[in-house]
Amino acid sequence: MSPTGAPGSDLHLELGAAGGRRAALVLALREAVREGRLAPGTRLPPYRSLAADLGIARNTVADAYAELVAEGWLTSRQGSGTRVADRVAAPTPGPLRPAAPPPLPYDLVQGRPDPGSFPRGPWLASARRALTEAPHEAFGTRDPQGRAELRRALAEYLARVRGVRTSPDRIVVCSGAAHALRLLARAVGTGRPWAVEAYGLPFHRSLLAEAGVRTVPVDVDGDGLRPAELPPGAGAVLLTPAHQFPTGGPLHPERRTGVLEWARSSGGLVVEDDYDGEFRYDRRPVGAVQGLDPERTVLVGSVSKSLSPALRLGWLCPPASLVDRIVAAKGEREPYASATEQLTLADFLACGAYDRHVRGMRRRHRARRDRLAAVLAERVPEVRVTGIAAGLHAVLELPPGTERAVLAAASRHGVATEGLASYRHPDALGPTPPDGLVVGYATPPERLYGAALDALCAALAEGLGARRRAPAP
C-alpha cells in the first residue's frame, strides 16, 4: 500500500539530479525494464501512488508513462493499468555458466521417493487445521528444541510404531539426518573417533570429517555390523540396524545386545539412523535399538523417505544427558525447521494421516520391489537381488569384475544408478568387496517404471555380455 492509501505495488527507482524530473523518471523506468528488474507483464503503480512515493507531481508520472507507452516499453489498457510490454527484449545475459549435464531419463538412484506421491490433499488439510489452531506465540521467536506440539506427536508415534522409549522433553527437532549428525558431532565432541559401518553413505562420512570427527570402519555381513570389531576407544558408533545401508540386512538380535554392551563398557554412544524403519515388507517387526537402552542410544529419524526430502524435518531422541548440549549446538533460536511445517506435521501425525500415507506407500513400494525382482529373475537370472526385506532399494549382486562395465552400460541406456563400491569406506579392509548395483525402485512415476526396468535389464545384459566377450588374459 502506498503512503496515500491507494493500492499499488512498491517500486524502487532512483531519479538522477541531472535534467527534469520527468526525464529522470523516464530514464529510470527504461533502465529498470532493460536490466530485467521490471519483467514483461509487471503492473506498475498508479500515477498517484508513484507520485506520492517519489515526491513528484502526478502529471509528471502520467507524462512519463505516456512517453514510454508511445515508445513501446509499456502498455496501458482501461481496467488493467500500466504494465511492462511483453515484447520488450530481455536484458543481455552475462557470462554463461557451464551447462549442467542433463539428467538421465530413468532415475533408479536409492533413497528418493517419487515426488508425485506426496499427499498434497491430506497435508493441506493438516496445514489448515494447524494454522487455524496455532497459538499466537507460534509465529514469534522459535524454540531451538522444536515445537512442543510436534515433539508430543513424535513421542507417541515413535513409541507406538518403532518401540522408542522417550518423552517430548527429550526430543530435539532438526532439519534432517545430516543436520542431526552435525549437531551430535558438536554435542559429543571430536576428541574420539566414531565407528561406522564399512558400507554407508559417503556424505555422512564427509560431514563428520568436516566437523572434525575421524571415522573408523567396522566390517558388516548378512547379520549387520560385527560388535566384536568395535574399537574400544571410539566415542560413538553410527548404525543402520533396521535395514543396513546399503547392503540391506537387519542387525541380528545378539549383535544388538553386543553393540549395547560395547557402549556400556566403553562409555561410547550408539547413534541409530532409522532412515526407512517404517518400510518393512516381511512382516517381522524390527524395533529401534533405542528402546533397549535409551541412555546409551540416540535415534535419528526424518520424513525424507516417507514424505519428502523437501520438507527438511527430522528429529533426535537422545539420552537425557545430551539434550541440553544438542539444543545449545543449535543456538538460541531454531535456525532451520519452519514452525508452520512443524505444526503441520504434528497434526498430520495426530490425525492418522501419516499412518495412512505410510501404509499406502508400503503397498506401493512392495509391489515395485516384487516387480523388479520378477523382471530380473526372468531376463537376467545370473543377477541375484538382495536386501529387499525393507526400504526403497535393492542390491543387485554382480559377477566379479563387472560393476564398472554395468555402470557404463547403464549410463548409455539412460539409467541413473550407483555401484556398491561407491558406498564402501575408503579405509575398509578385509576381502575383496563384491561387485553390485544399488538400485532404488521408488522414484520413477508409474508410467515410466516399466521402461526403467527394461532399460536396466538391457544395461545389465550389455555390461555382463561385455565381460563374457572380453579376451582371456
Backbone hydrogen bonds, N-H to C=O, Kabsch-Sander energy under -0.5 kcal/mol:
donor,donor_aa,acceptor,acceptor_aa,energy
2,S,6,A,-1.6
5,G,2,S,-1.8
13,L,11,L,-0.7
15,L,13,L,-0.6
16,G,14,E,-0.6
24,A,20,G,-2.1
25,L,21,R,-2.3
26,V,22,R,-2.4
27,L,23,A,-2.3
28,A,24,A,-2.3
29,L,25,L,-2.6
30,R,26,V,-2.5
31,E,27,L,-2.4
32,A,28,A,-2.0
33,V,29,L,-2.0
34,R,30,R,-2.6
35,E,31,E,-2.5
36,G,33,V,-1.0
37,R,32,A,-1.3
38,L,32,A,-1.8
39,A,37,R,-0.6
41,G,84,V,-2.2
42,T,39,A,-2.2
44,L,82,T,-3.2
50,L,46,P,-2.4
51,A,47,Y,-2.7
52,A,48,R,-2.2
53,D,49,S,-2.3
54,L,50,L,-2.4
55,G,51,A,-1.4
56,I,51,A,-1.9
61,V,57,A,-1.3
62,A,58,R,-2.3
63,D,59,N,-2.5
64,A,60,T,-2.0
65,Y,61,V,-2.6
66,A,62,A,-2.3
67,E,63,D,-2.2
68,L,64,A,-2.0
69,V,65,Y,-2.3
70,A,66,A,-2.3
71,E,67,E,-1.7
72,G,68,L,-0.7
72,G,69,V,-0.8
73,W,68,L,-2.1
74,L,68,L,-1.4
75,T,83,R,-2.8
77,R,81,G,-1.6
80,S,77,R,-1.9
81,G,77,R,-1.2
83,R,75,T,-2.5
84,V,42,T,-2.0
85,A,73,W,-2.5
88,V,85,A,-1.1
106,Y,414,G,-2.5
107,D,105,P,-0.7
108,L,106,Y,-1.0
108,L,416,A,-2.3
112,R,109,V,-0.7
114,D,442,A,-0.7
117,S,114,D,-2.2
118,F,115,P,-1.3
120,R,118,F,-2.0
123,W,119,P,-2.4
124,L,120,R,-2.7
125,A,121,G,-2.2
126,S,122,P,-2.2
127,A,123,W,-2.5
128,R,124,L,-2.4
129,R,125,A,-2.2
130,A,126,S,-3.0
131,L,127,A,-2.6
132,T,128,R,-2.2
133,E,129,R,-2.5
134,A,130,A,-1.2
138,A,135,P,-1.7
139,F,136,H,-1.9
140,G,137,E,-1.7
146,G,143,D,-1.7
151,R,147,R,-2.1
152,R,148,A,-2.3
153,A,149,E,-2.0
154,L,150,L,-2.7
155,A,151,R,-2.1
156,E,152,R,-1.8
157,Y,153,A,-2.4
158,L,154,L,-3.1
159,A,155,A,-1.5
160,R,156,E,-2.0
161,V,157,Y,-2.9
162,R,158,L,-1.7
163,G,159,A,-0.7
164,V,158,L,-1.9
166,T,164,V,-0.8
170,R,167,S,-2.4
171,I,168,P,-1.3
172,V,316,L,-2.3
173,V,145,Q,-2.3
174,C,314,G,-2.3
180,A,176,G,-2.2
181,L,177,A,-2.3
182,R,178,A,-2.0
183,L,179,H,-2.4
184,L,180,A,-2.5
185,A,181,L,-2.5
186,R,182,R,-1.7
187,A,183,L,-2.4
188,V,184,L,-3.4
189,G,185,A,-1.6
194,W,214,R,-2.7
195,A,236,A,-3.2
196,V,216,V,-2.4
197,E,238,L,-0.8
198,A,218,V,-2.4
200,G,423,Y,-2.5
204,H,201,L,-0.7
205,R,201,L,-1.4
206,S,202,P,-2.3
207,L,203,F,-2.3
208,L,204,H,-1.9
209,A,205,R,-2.3
210,E,206,S,-2.5
211,A,207,L,-1.4
212,G,209,A,-1.6
213,V,208,L,-2.9
214,R,212,G,-0.6
216,V,194,W,-2.7
218,V,196,V,-2.2
221,D,224,G,-1.7
224,G,221,D,-2.0
226,R,219,D,-1.8
229,E,226,R,-1.9
230,L,227,P,-1.9
234,A,231,P,-1.5
235,G,193,P,-3.1
236,A,193,P,-0.8
237,V,269,L,-2.4
238,L,195,A,-2.7
239,L,237,V,-0.6
239,L,271,V,-3.0
244,Q,249,G,-2.9
248,G,244,Q,-3.0
251,L,241,P,-2.9
252,H,223,D,-2.3
255,R,252,H,-0.6
256,R,252,H,-2.1
257,T,253,P,-2.0
258,G,254,E,-2.0
259,V,255,R,-2.6
260,L,256,R,-2.0
261,E,257,T,-2.2
262,W,258,G,-2.1
263,A,259,V,-2.0
264,R,260,L,-2.3
265,S,261,E,-2.3
266,S,262,W,-2.4
267,G,263,A,-1.6
268,G,263,A,-0.5
269,L,235,G,-1.2
270,V,296,R,-2.9
271,V,237,V,-3.0
271,V,269,L,-0.6
272,E,270,V,-0.7
272,E,298,V,-3.2
273,D,239,L,-3.0
273,D,271,V,-0.7
274,D,272,E,-1.0
274,D,300,V,-2.7
275,Y,273,D,-1.2
277,G,274,D,-0.8
279,F,276,D,-1.5
280,R,278,E,-1.3
281,Y,389,A,-2.9
282,D,389,A,-0.9
288,A,162,R,-2.9
291,G,288,A,-1.0
292,L,289,V,-2.2
293,D,289,V,-0.8
293,D,290,Q,-0.7
296,R,293,D,-1.8
297,T,293,D,-0.6
298,V,270,V,-3.0
299,L,297,T,-0.5
299,L,317,C,-1.7
300,V,272,E,-3.1
301,G,315,W,-2.2
303,V,313,L,-1.8
307,L,303,V,-2.6
308,S,303,V,-1.5
311,L,308,S,-1.1
312,R,309,P,-0.8
314,G,174,C,-2.7
315,W,301,G,-2.6
316,L,172,V,-2.2
317,C,299,L,-2.3
322,L,319,P,-1.8
323,V,319,P,-0.8
323,V,320,A,-0.7
324,D,320,A,-0.5
326,I,322,L,-2.4
327,V,323,V,-2.6
328,A,324,D,-2.4
329,A,325,R,-1.7
330,K,326,I,-1.2
331,G,327,V,-1.3
334,E,142,R,-1.0
342,Q,338,S,-2.0
343,L,339,A,-2.4
344,T,340,T,-2.1
345,L,341,E,-2.6
346,A,342,Q,-2.2
347,D,343,L,-2.0
348,F,344,T,-2.7
349,L,345,L,-2.4
350,A,346,A,-2.5
351,C,347,D,-2.7
352,G,349,L,-1.0
353,A,348,F,-0.6
354,Y,348,F,-2.1
356,R,352,G,-2.1
357,H,353,A,-2.4
358,V,354,Y,-2.7
359,R,355,D,-2.5
360,G,356,R,-2.1
361,M,357,H,-2.6
362,R,358,V,-2.5
363,R,359,R,-1.9
364,R,360,G,-2.0
365,H,361,M,-3.1
366,R,362,R,-2.3
367,A,363,R,-2.1
368,R,364,R,-2.2
369,R,365,H,-2.8
370,D,366,R,-2.7
371,R,367,A,-2.1
372,L,368,R,-2.5
373,A,369,R,-2.5
374,A,370,D,-2.3
375,V,371,R,-2.5
376,L,372,L,-2.3
377,A,373,A,-2.2
378,E,374,A,-1.7
379,R,375,V,-2.5
380,V,376,L,-2.4
383,V,380,V,-2.1
384,R,382,E,-0.5
384,R,397,E,-1.3
386,T,384,R,-0.5
386,T,395,V,-2.9
391,G,279,F,-2.9
394,A,439,V,-2.4
395,V,386,T,-2.4
396,L,394,A,-0.5
396,L,437,L,-2.8
397,E,384,R,-3.1
397,E,395,V,-0.7
398,L,435,D,-2.1
402,T,399,P,-1.4
406,V,402,T,-2.4
407,L,403,E,-2.4
408,A,404,R,-2.3
409,A,405,A,-2.1
410,A,406,V,-2.6
411,S,407,L,-2.0
412,R,408,A,-1.8
413,H,409,A,-1.7
414,G,411,S,-1.3
415,V,410,A,-3.2
416,A,106,Y,-3.3
416,A,414,G,-0.6
417,T,415,V,-0.7
418,E,438,V,-1.1
420,L,436,G,-2.5
422,S,419,G,-1.0
423,Y,420,L,-1.7
424,R,421,A,-1.4
425,H,198,A,-3.2
428,A,425,H,-1.9
437,L,396,L,-1.8
438,V,418,E,-3.0
439,V,394,A,-2.8
439,V,437,L,-0.7
440,G,108,L,-2.9
440,G,438,V,-0.6
441,Y,392,L,-2.0
442,A,392,L,-0.6
448,L,445,P,-1.9
449,Y,445,P,-1.0
449,Y,446,E,-0.7
450,G,446,E,-0.6
452,A,448,L,-2.4
453,L,449,Y,-2.3
454,D,450,G,-2.2
455,A,451,A,-2.4
456,L,452,A,-2.3
457,C,453,L,-2.5
458,A,454,D,-2.2
459,A,455,A,-2.3
460,L,456,L,-2.6
461,A,457,C,-2.6
462,E,458,A,-2.4
463,G,459,A,-3.1
464,L,460,L,-2.8
465,G,461,A,-2.0
466,A,462,E,-2.2
467,R,463,G,-1.2
468,R,464,L,-1.9
469,R,465,G,-1.9
470,A,466,A,-0.9
470,A,467,R,-0.6
